[in-house]
Amino acid sequence: MSKDLKIIGKPQIKIDANIRVTGEARFGHDVQLPNMLYGAILRTKYPVADILSLDTSKAKSLPGVKCVITANDIDTENISYRRDHPILKKNKVNCIRDEIAAVAATSKEIALKALELIEVEYKINEGIFDPFESIKKDSPQINDFIDGKYENKNIAENFHYEHGNLEEEKAKSKFIVTERYTLPRVTHCCMATSNITADYSKTDGKLTLWSTTQVPFLYQRDIARALKMEPSNIRIIQVVIGGGFGSKLDMYPYEPICAILSIKCGQPVQLIFSREEEFIASPTRQPMVFDLTTGADESGRFTFRDVKIILDNGAYTSWGATTPFVMMQTFSSLYHCPACNFDSTAVYTNNIYAGSFRGYGNPQATFALERNIDLLAEQIGMGKAEIRLLNSNYQGEVTNQGLIFNTCGHKDALEKVISITSGNNKPNTDNKNKSKRYKRGIGYASMLHVGGGAKIYPSDGCGTTLKLDPFGYMTLITGSSEIGQGSETVLAMIAAEELGIDISKIKVINTDTDIKPWDVGVHASRTSFVAGNSVLGAVNKLKEKISPTAAIMLKTNIEDLKFENGQIVSVKTGASIALDKVIRAIHFKGNHELCIETYFYEPSSEFADKEFKGNVSGTYAFAAQAIEVEVDTYTGNVKVLDIHVAQDIGKVLNPLGLAGQIEGGVVQGLGYALTEELIVENGYVLNPNFHNYKLPTAMDVPRIHFYPIETEDSLGPYGAKGVGEAPLIPTAAAIANAVADAIGVKINSLPVTPEKVLRAIAEKC
Amino acid sequence: MSKDLKIIGKPQIKIDANIRVTGEARFGHDVQLPNMLYGAILRTKYPVADILSLDTSKAKSLPGVKCVITANDIDTENISYRRDHPILKKNKVNCIRDEIAAVAATSKEIALKALELIEVEYKINEGIFDPFESIKKDSPQINDFIDGKYENKNIAENFHYEHGNLEEEKAKSKFIVTERYTLPRVTHCCMATSNITADYSKTDGKLTLWSTTQVPFLYQRDIARALKMEPSNIRIIQVVIGGGFGSKLDMYPYEPICAILSIKCGQPVQLIFSREEEFIASPTRQPMVFDLTTGADESGRFTFRDVKIILDNGAYTSWGATTPFVMMQTFSSLYHCPACNFDSTAVYTNNIYAGSFRGYGNPQATFALERNIDLLAEQIGMGKAEIRLLNSNYQGEVTNQGLIFNTCGHKDALEKVISITSGNNKPNTDNKNKSKRYKRGIGYASMLHVGGGAKIYPSDGCGTTLKLDPFGYMTLITGSSEIGQGSETVLAMIAAEELGIDISKIKVINTDTDIKPWDVGVHASRTSFVAGNSVLGAVNKLKEKISPTAAIMLKTNIEDLKFENGQIVSVKTGASIALDKVIRAIHFKGNHELCIETYFYEPSSEFADKEFKGNVSGTYAFAAQAIEVEVDTYTGNVKVLDIHVAQDIGKVLNPLGLAGQIEGGVVQGLGYALTEELIVENGYVLNPNFHNYKLPTAMDVPRIHFYPIETEDSLGPYGAKGVGEAPLIPTAAAIANAVADAIGVKINSLPVTPEKVLRAIAEKC
C-alpha cells in the first residue's frame, strides 16, 4: 500500500453528523404515514404466572381503539434463535417482559388507556431465577416450546470446544489458577427507544416495515417466518438508528406484534417504547458465571485453559445464547495456549433474556481470562506486562482453533501500552496523607476479536451498486447498514479516494431491502472490511467502464490514467479531462451506456466445522489496554485516570470515525466495569430508569489515549480491519486488574462498585 | 416473433390498480413530514397591471406564518422553454396566473389567511388577448424577458418546414381546398390537483422534492438551474400521480416557489392547488388558428399542403410553443404528400399559457388536415374512405421529412374501420318522423404519431436495473416513470415473461432519481418501447449470469435452457430446477455473486436536422377512427353512437392496459370534440370548475370498439409500439367529420356545441 492516499487516513466528519446534531435526522419516531395508528403492548404484571382469564372487551369498546389482539387472535410461528418464543403468550407467562395483548388506536394516549382496560386474572407461580437452581435435574421445565435437543429441559444451548491434551498440559503446569467470575446484566441504553412502523396493504398483501434492524435481509426472512408470509413480500426500510450496539441484531415480539396490528387494521401502525419499557423489555448483555482454571509452566508460558460457563438465558433464547461462539475464540486463541477445554451452558430461568451486545460475550470472556492471567503472574512472580508479552499472538500464527492471523498487532499493541505506562505505577507522592487514602494501580488486558466478519451464514458478503450521474455525482448503494458506526462515511471515503472525487459528491443509500444489494448485516465488526472491499470492487468495475472512453478522449493509454480532483489525468501526457464530461460522453454519445456497476464481495472466511474449528473471519483484530486507576480506600470509589488503548486496526481509514469508535467503546467498557447493572430480582427489573441505572456521562470520561497499530492486512481495504467492537472488550478486564493492582484484592465480579471495593478491603484486612 | 408467449398479450390488471381503487395509493397530498409547513401562493387580481406596492407586513405578523416571499426576496433564474418566466413577478403582471407572493405557515388555513393580509396596489393596464392583434408591428411588447431571436417582440417561437416544390404541385392540382380552423383551450383536468412537497436540509444543502413530474431527470436539472443549485443536490421523488397527460412535462412556478419556502424556513413545505387554482393556473392545450390549403390531382392523390398556424402562446412560453415539432410531421407525412409548406408562430398574449398535453399539437393538426381531406373528397366527388385509402402510408416508406416507417399499419387500420362501418351511414329508418329530426353521419380520421420516443435530448434512452433476491423475487428498477399509463405493469410483464416467473414476484421501483437509472422521461409515447427494450436487455444479461450455473446444476448445455414457471428447464433432458435455487447457488456458493444487472437502451432514432428532417423516433404509430354520430337538428345536440378505433400498436403487450389507454384517449378526444373548453375572456378564466367546464363522465361514453393492428415492428419489444397518445389524436377530427357528414355543414372549430350546430344549420338554410 505505497499508494498516495488523499482521503483515506484523513479526518472526515461523518456524512450524517450534521443532520444528527441539528435534529434534522429522521428517526423511527419521526415516521408519519397517512391514517397511521399507534400501537401499545400489555405486558404481564408478574414474571411467573398462569393467565386464568384475559378480557379485552372494555378495551375494544373504547372510542378510537381499532384493534386489540391476544394470543388467541394470531396465527404465528414462534420466534428467536431456538424458536422457543411465542409472539404473544397465552396461558402462562415466564418473565416480566411477556407480551400478552396489544392495542392499535388512533392516538398513543388512547392505546395506553386501552391497555389499562384489559382485565387479566393471574395465578402467580413460583419462579426460578438462578441458573444453577434451574439446571438441577428435578427443576420444573420453564420454557414450553423447546425441542428435544437436550435431555435437561432447562438447557437452552450447550457448546463444547477443545484442543490439545488438557491432562498432559495440566501435568506440565507449575502454576495453576482457578477462579469463579460473575458477570452482570447490562443493557444497551440506546438513546432512541425501540420503535417500528408497520404498513400493510390489504390489497396487495405487502408489508413495509420502518425498522431499526441492523440485519435487514435476515430480519426480512425472520419476520416472514413469524408471520407466515413470503419474505419478498416484506420490505424493510431502516430508519435512522439512535444507538445500536448489537441490540438490533435479533427480532423481538414487539416487531411482529406491530406488523400484525397493521395487518388486522389495514392501516399503518407505529409502536414506540417508553424509556421504562426500553429498560424492561430490550435485550441485555448475557449474565454469566465462569469457572476458569488456567495454567502456566515455570517460564510463564501458558499451558492450558479449562473453563465452564453458565449463562443465564432467561425465559427465551435470543442471540445471547450463541455468545460462546465468540468466547471460545478468546479462550482458545488469545495468547498462544496449547490446550483448551471450553464448555458453556445457557440455562433457562424466569429472568429477562439476553441478546447480542457489542463484543458478543467477549468482554465477559476477556474479563475472566485476563483476571486469571494477573493471578498467574502473581503466583509466578512475573511482571503482568512480561507474562502477556511472552505469550502474545504473532503474525502467521494459525491457532489451534484454526484462526489464521494473516497480520497480528497483538505484541505491538501490548508493547505500546506497556511502554507508555511503564513507571507510572507509583503511589501518589505529592501528598503523603493523601497517598495513604488514595491507591493507584495499573491494569493490562488484551483482546482478540474477529475483524472481518464471522461466517455464520452461507454468505458473509456485501453487495454495492455505484451509479454516477451526468454531473459527476455518485449514488453509492450498499447492502451494509449504518447503525452509528460511521460505515456510510468510510464507504463514501473509499469511493471518493478511488474515483478522485470530493466526498460531498457521494450520496449513500443503504436503507431499503427492495433496493440495496444483499448483505448479511451489521455484526462481527465486519462492515468496513467487507462492505469496504465491496465498494473497492465496484469502483474498479466503474473505472474499467470509464477508462477506455477517457483514454480515447485524452489520446492516451488506459494504463496511464489517474483519477484525481474530479479529473481523469494522463500521467504520460499530463492532459486531463473532467470526470463528468467523460460520463456524459459515455451516456450521450457512442454506444450510450450508463456508469452503473454492481459488485459483490465475499470474504475468504469459512464456516467453523463441527468441532468449531476453522478460519471464520476475513481477518482478526487485536488490542491491548493499559488503564491507570486511583482507588479511594475510604469510600471505595474507583477513579479511572488514564486509559491507554493500542489497537490493531490494520489501517486507519477515518481517524475521526475511529476515535469515535474507540472512545465510545471504552466508555461503554467503563460503565460495564464500574457503574452499570440492570438489577433483576425475583424476575423484576428494579432500576428501569437513568436515575438508578448508572450510565457514564461526559463528566465520567477519563483521559483516553489511542495508539493505532497499522498492520495493513493484505485482505482488508487499504489494509484495514474491523474496529467496532474491540475497544469495549478489554476495558472492564483492565480496570478490574488495575483496581486489584491498586489495593491488592481479587476482583471477581462486575461492576466494581464502591461497596464491593470496601468489602474487599475489609475482607483482606 | 414466433415465440410462445405466456404473459405478454394476456390481460393483466395493472399492478398498481388495487391500491388505487382502495385508496391505499399515496399521492402527493398524502406526504407527511415532521415539522411540515403548508404553502400558498398569492396570484394577481388582474391579468395585466403594474404592481405599485406590495406590503406583506401584516401577513408576516400573523401567528403561524413562518415565511412570506415576494420577488424581492428571491434570487432565481427565469424558468420555461424560452427562459422568459420569472418565478415570482415583480413590478408587472402579464396574465391572471401570475404569482406575486407566497407564504409558508403551520397550517393551510393560516397560509390562506396570510394571503388575504398581503396588501397589493395595482395599476390596471390594457391587455392584448388576440394573437393576431399582438403580432401586429406596433403592438406593445408583452413579455419583458425575451431574447433577441425574433425582430417582432411578441413572437415567442416560429417554425418553418418545407419539402417538395409547392408551386409545381399546386399547378398539378385539380382540386384545392382552403380553410381556417380555430382550436380552443382545453385543460388536463387531472383528478389529483397539482402538488409538491419540498424538504430542504440547511445542514447539508440538499433538497428533496416529492414531485409529480413526468421527466424527473430533466426536472432535476431545470429546478437546479432555477434555484442556482447543483442538480445532483436535488433529489426528486415522484409521488403517485393522479392524472398526467403531459401536464407534468414542464416545471411551473409553484414548484421552485415551494422549494424556496422550504429553503427559507429550513422545514419541509407542502403546496397543494385547490381545484379552482388547478383550472386557473395549470397548463392547457395550445389554442391555435390554422390557415390550411391542400390540393389533390384529378385521381384524388394529394399534391401539396400549405399551412400557417398562429398559436396563442399566452404570457410565457411553456412546451405548447414546441408542439409544431409534432404538427409538422402530420402535415409532412400523414398520407403521402409530395409538397409541404409549414409555418407556425407562437405569439405572446396576456392570456394564460399552454403546456404539453397528450398528442402535443397533433389533435389540432389532425383536425385541420382531416377536415380538409373531407372537403377535398367532396370537391372531387370521391368517397371519404377511398381518398384516405388511396393516399395512405405504407411499410418501408421514407417520408419527405425523413421518417422511416419500418412497419406501417395505416392502410390496415383504415380498411378495418371502413369495412366495419361500411353501409352504416343510413338515416334512421325505424321512425320516419324521427329521421327528419335526427341525422346520422360517419366521420373518418387517421393519425400518425411517434411510437418509440422522439429524439429531443442527447439521449432518448432508458436504464433498467434488475435485482433478484434469494427467494426468486425481483426488484425492477426502471428509469421510466408511471403516470397512469400502465408502464410499470408492462415492464413487469416483460421481465416475468422472459424470466418465466409470476408477475406477482416483481416489484417495480421507479420514483427516485438518486436510485433509478437515467431516463429522459415520459413523453412521446416512448415508455413501452424504450423502457420495454431496456428491460429486455437487462433480463438477457441476468439470464447470461444465471445460465452457466443452471446448466451445471442441470448437467445440460446453456443453449438448451428455458426459463418457465419459476423453473429453469433443460429442453434436452427435461430436467428442471427452481430459479430461486439457482440464484442461491450463485450467491451462496462458488464465486458468490448477486443476480443484479443493469442495462441501458438507446433507440436508434436521430436528431432532426436544421430543416427538421430526420428519423426522430424509434418507430411510428398509425391509427384510423371511424365514428358514427346522430345529430339532433332541433337542439343541435351531437350524440356519438359508436367509435371504431383501429390502431397500429405493433404488438399487444397488455390488452387490459391497452384498452384503458384507447378508451381513456378516445373519451378525452370526445370531450375535446364536443364539450370541453376553458373559456378565457379578457385574460380571465371564466369557468374554473367542473360545473362549467364540461368534462365527459361515464354517462357520456359511447360504445368504443377497438381493433388492434399488430405490425410487429422489429425494433419494438415483441414488436410493440407506443400507444399512449394516439387514441386521442384523431377522435375530434372524426367526430367533426361525422357531424359535417350528418348535416352537410362545415365544422371549422371545436368544441362542436349544440349552439354551433344550430347556427351552422341556420346558416346553411
Boltz contact constraints between the chains, C-beta under 6 A:
constraints:
  - contact:
      token1: [A, 18]
      token2: [B, 203]
      max_distance: 6.0
  - contact:
      token1: [A, 18]
      token2: [B, 204]
      max_distance: 6.0
  - contact:
      token1: [A, 19]
      token2: [B, 203]
      max_distance: 6.0
  - contact:
      token1: [A, 22]
      token2: [B, 203]
      max_distance: 6.0
  - contact:
      token1: [A, 24]
      token2: [B, 201]
      max_distance: 6.0
  - contact:
      token1: [A, 24]
      token2: [B, 203]
      max_distance: 6.0
  - contact:
      token1: [A, 30]
      token2: [B, 34]
      max_distance: 6.0
  - contact:
      token1: [A, 32]
      token2: [B, 32]
      max_distance: 6.0
  - contact:
      token1: [A, 34]
      token2: [B, 30]
      max_distance: 6.0
  - contact:
      token1: [A, 201]
      token2: [B, 24]
      max_distance: 6.0
  - contact:
      token1: [A, 203]
      token2: [B, 18]
      max_distance: 6.0
  - contact:
      token1: [A, 203]
      token2: [B, 19]
      max_distance: 6.0
  - contact:
      token1: [A, 203]
      token2: [B, 22]
      max_distance: 6.0
  - contact:
      token1: [A, 203]
      token2: [B, 24]
      max_distance: 6.0
  - contact:
      token1: [A, 204]
      token2: [B, 18]
      max_distance: 6.0
  - contact:
      token1: [A, 231]
      token2: [B, 471]
      max_distance: 6.0
  - contact:
      token1: [A, 232]
      token2: [B, 469]
      max_distance: 6.0
  - contact:
      token1: [A, 232]
      token2: [B, 471]
      max_distance: 6.0
  - contact:
      token1: [A, 232]
      token2: [B, 473]
      max_distance: 6.0
  - contact:
      token1: [A, 458]
      token2: [B, 588]
      max_distance: 6.0
  - contact:
      token1: [A, 459]
      token2: [B, 587]
      max_distance: 6.0
  - contact:
      token1: [A, 459]
      token2: [B, 588]
      max_distance: 6.0
  - contact:
      token1: [A, 459]
      token2: [B, 592]
      max_distance: 6.0
  - contact:
      token1: [A, 461]
      token2: [B, 592]
      max_distance: 6.0
  - contact:
      token1: [A, 463]
      token2: [B, 594]
      max_distance: 6.0
  - contact:
      token1: [A, 469]
      token2: [B, 232]
      max_distance: 6.0
  - contact:
      token1: [A, 471]
      token2: [B, 231]
      max_distance: 6.0
  - contact:
      token1: [A, 471]
      token2: [B, 232]
      max_distance: 6.0
  - contact:
      token1: [A, 473]
      token2: [B, 232]
      max_distance: 6.0
  - contact:
      token1: [A, 475]
      token2: [B, 514]
      max_distance: 6.0
  - contact:
      token1: [A, 507]
      token2: [B, 514]
      max_distance: 6.0
  - contact:
      token1: [A, 514]
      token2: [B, 475]
      max_distance: 6.0
  - contact:
      token1: [A, 514]
      token2: [B, 507]
      max_distance: 6.0
  - contact:
      token1: [A, 515]
      token2: [B, 515]
      max_distance: 6.0
  - contact:
      token1: [A, 517]
      token2: [B, 594]
      max_distance: 6.0
  - contact:
      token1: [A, 517]
      token2: [B, 596]
      max_distance: 6.0
  - contact:
      token1: [A, 518]
      token2: [B, 594]
      max_distance: 6.0
  - contact:
      token1: [A, 587]
      token2: [B, 459]
      max_distance: 6.0
  - contact:
      token1: [A, 588]
      token2: [B, 458]
      max_distance: 6.0
  - contact:
      token1: [A, 588]
      token2: [B, 459]
      max_distance: 6.0
  - contact:
      token1: [A, 592]
      token2: [B, 459]
      max_distance: 6.0
  - contact:
      token1: [A, 592]
      token2: [B, 461]
      max_distance: 6.0
  - contact:
      token1: [A, 592]
      token2: [B, 602]
      max_distance: 6.0
  - contact:
      token1: [A, 593]
      token2: [B, 600]
      max_distance: 6.0
  - contact:
      token1: [A, 594]
      token2: [B, 463]
      max_distance: 6.0
  - contact:
      token1: [A, 594]
      token2: [B, 517]
      max_distance: 6.0
  - contact:
      token1: [A, 594]
      token2: [B, 518]
      max_distance: 6.0
  - contact:
      token1: [A, 594]
      token2: [B, 600]
      max_distance: 6.0
  - contact:
      token1: [A, 596]
      token2: [B, 517]
      max_distance: 6.0
  - contact:
      token1: [A, 596]
      token2: [B, 598]
      max_distance: 6.0
  - contact:
      token1: [A, 598]
      token2: [B, 596]
      max_distance: 6.0
  - contact:
      token1: [A, 600]
      token2: [B, 593]
      max_distance: 6.0
  - contact:
      token1: [A, 600]
      token2: [B, 594]
      max_distance: 6.0
  - contact:
      token1: [A, 602]
      token2: [B, 592]
      max_distance: 6.0
